Amino acid sequence: MNFTKKDILKNITDSCSLNNKDGGRLLESFLQLTSVNAKSMPVKISGFGSFIYKTTPKRIGRNPRTNEPYEIKSFKRLVFRPSSRLKKLIN
Protein backbone atom coordinates (compact mmCIF):
# COMPACT_ATOMS: atom_id res chain seq x y z
CA MET A 1 0.00 0.00 0.00
CA ASN A 2 1.42 3.35 -1.00
CA PHE A 3 0.73 6.59 0.81
CA THR A 4 0.78 9.91 -0.95
CA LYS A 5 1.26 13.25 0.75
CA LYS A 6 -2.47 13.77 0.35
CA ASP A 7 -3.21 10.54 2.26
CA ILE A 8 -0.80 11.45 5.06
CA LEU A 9 -2.23 14.96 5.23
CA LYS A 10 -5.77 13.57 5.55
CA ASN A 11 -4.69 11.27 8.40
CA ILE A 12 -2.95 14.16 10.19
CA THR A 13 -5.90 16.52 9.87
CA ASP A 14 -8.40 13.85 10.96
CA SER A 15 -6.49 12.63 14.00
CA CYS A 16 -5.24 16.04 15.23
CA SER A 17 -8.31 18.09 14.29
CA LEU A 18 -6.24 20.53 12.24
CA ASN A 19 -7.35 22.26 9.08
CA ASN A 20 -5.72 21.32 5.75
CA LYS A 21 -3.52 24.43 5.67
CA ASP A 22 -1.98 23.82 9.12
CA GLY A 23 -1.65 20.08 8.51
CA GLY A 24 0.10 20.79 5.21
CA ARG A 25 2.55 23.15 6.91
CA LEU A 26 3.26 20.51 9.56
CA LEU A 27 3.89 17.80 6.97
CA GLU A 28 6.06 20.01 4.74
CA SER A 29 8.17 21.25 7.65
CA PHE A 30 8.72 17.68 8.89
CA LEU A 31 9.80 16.50 5.43
CA GLN A 32 12.08 19.51 4.94
CA LEU A 33 13.70 19.13 8.38
CA THR A 34 14.27 15.44 7.78
CA SER A 35 15.83 15.80 4.34
CA VAL A 36 18.00 18.82 5.22
CA ASN A 37 19.29 17.50 8.55
CA ALA A 38 19.90 13.97 7.24
CA LYS A 39 22.55 15.36 4.87
CA SER A 40 24.87 16.11 7.77
CA MET A 41 23.95 13.28 10.19
CA PRO A 42 21.33 10.53 10.65
CA VAL A 43 17.90 11.73 11.80
CA LYS A 44 16.66 9.29 14.44
CA ILE A 45 13.08 9.27 15.68
CA SER A 46 12.77 7.14 18.79
CA GLY A 47 10.44 4.17 18.33
CA PHE A 48 10.00 4.89 14.62
CA GLY A 49 13.31 4.69 12.75
CA SER A 50 16.09 6.72 11.22
CA PHE A 51 16.66 8.60 7.98
CA ILE A 52 20.18 8.58 6.54
CA TYR A 53 21.80 9.52 3.25
CA LYS A 54 23.48 6.57 1.59
CA THR A 55 25.95 6.90 -1.28
CA THR A 56 25.42 4.39 -4.05
CA PRO A 57 28.58 3.34 -5.88
CA LYS A 58 29.04 3.99 -9.57
CA ARG A 59 28.21 0.96 -11.68
CA ILE A 60 27.80 -0.28 -15.20
CA GLY A 61 24.28 -0.28 -16.61
CA ARG A 62 23.06 -1.79 -19.85
CA ASN A 63 20.61 -0.45 -22.41
CA PRO A 64 17.96 -3.19 -22.75
CA ARG A 65 17.33 -2.47 -26.45
CA THR A 66 20.90 -2.34 -27.73
CA ASN A 67 22.74 -4.14 -24.89
CA GLU A 68 25.16 -1.21 -24.94
CA PRO A 69 26.89 -0.68 -21.56
CA TYR A 70 27.05 2.76 -19.93
CA GLU A 71 28.24 4.14 -16.61
CA ILE A 72 25.71 5.07 -13.93
CA LYS A 73 27.25 7.77 -11.73
CA SER A 74 27.46 7.56 -7.98
CA PHE A 75 24.70 9.46 -6.16
CA LYS A 76 23.25 9.99 -2.69
CA ARG A 77 19.76 8.87 -1.74
CA LEU A 78 17.71 9.19 1.42
CA VAL A 79 17.09 5.83 3.09
CA PHE A 80 14.69 4.97 5.93
CA ARG A 81 15.59 2.25 8.41
CA PRO A 82 12.74 1.24 10.72
CA SER A 83 13.39 0.71 14.42
CA SER A 84 13.06 -2.72 15.98
CA ARG A 85 9.89 -1.57 17.73
CA LEU A 86 8.31 -0.62 14.41
CA LYS A 87 9.42 -3.91 12.84
CA LYS A 88 7.73 -5.82 15.66
CA LEU A 89 4.55 -3.81 15.19
CA ILE A 90 4.46 -4.57 11.47
CA ASN A 91 5.28 -8.27 11.76
ZIDA-V512550 format. One record per residue. RES is the residue in one letter. SS is DSSP state (a for helix, b for strand, c for the rest). NEAR is the number of other ideal C-beta (glycine too) atoms within 8 Angstrom. Layout:
# ZIDA-V512550
RES/SS/NEAR, RES/SS/NEAR
This chain:
# ZIDA-V512550
M/c/2, N/c/3, F/c/5, T/c/6, K/a/6, K/a/6, D/a/8, I/a/10, L/a/12, K/a/8, N/a/8, I/a/12, T/a/12, D/a/7, S/a/6, C/a/7, S/c/5, L/c/9, N/c/6, N/a/8, K/a/6, D/a/8, G/a/13, G/a/9, R/a/8, L/a/10, L/a/12, E/a/8, S/a/8, F/a/8, L/a/8, Q/a/8, L/a/9, T/a/11, S/a/10, V/a/7, N/a/9, A/a/13, K/c/6, S/c/4, M/c/5, P/c/7, V/b/11, K/b/6, I/b/8, S/c/5, G/c/6, F/c/8, G/b/10, S/b/10, F/b/12, I/b/10, Y/b/9, K/b/8, T/b/7, T/b/8, P/c/5, K/c/6, R/b/7, I/b/7, G/b/8, R/b/8, N/c/9, P/c/4, R/c/4, T/c/4, N/c/7, E/c/6, P/b/8, Y/b/8, E/b/8, I/b/7, K/c/5, S/c/6, F/b/6, K/b/7, R/b/7, L/b/11, V/b/8, F/b/7, R/b/8, P/b/9, S/c/12, S/a/6, R/a/8, L/a/11, K/a/9, K/a/7, L/a/6, I/a/6, N/c/4
